[in-house]
Amino acid sequence: MADLNVNDINKALETNTPDFEDGIQIATAKRIKADCIITRNKKDLENNPFPLFTPEEAVKQFI
């Protein structure tokens, strides 16, 4: 989990994601240089530069 700032919101408005909240996740992940995004909804985040994992996949991958 990462903090959210106004720049993330502005960058999210510039993304081509179908959902604004998904755009916020991508913008924040870029800012903090995340290694991946963990989400229950991989379908809506398909067009992003990060590997996607469901919570179950993340547990198997990282534990």
Buried (B, 14 or more C-beta within 10 A) or exposed (E): EEEBEEEBBEBBEEBEBEEEEBBBBBBBBBBEEBEBBBBEEEEBBEEBEBEBBEEEBBEEEEE
